[in-house]
């Protein structure tokens, strides 16, 4: 990832920083829910 020298890093708005921090959390939650549902599905199939 190249650094944008046209815009100093301290100028970035608070909203941008929050958005960058928030996105990975959403991804982790989505992946976690997917894995959990997959695990529950496999477990239910195995119990039968």
C-alpha positions, 0 to 999 in steps of 0.5 A: 500500500503506497502512502499518499503524500498529498494528504498529511496523515494528521488531516484524516477525519475522525469518521475515516479513522472510525470507518477503517477500525470498524470494518474489520470488526464487521468482517470478524463478526460475519466470519464468526457467525458463518463458522458458528452456523457451519459448526452447528450444522455439522453437529446437528448432522452428526447427532442424527 
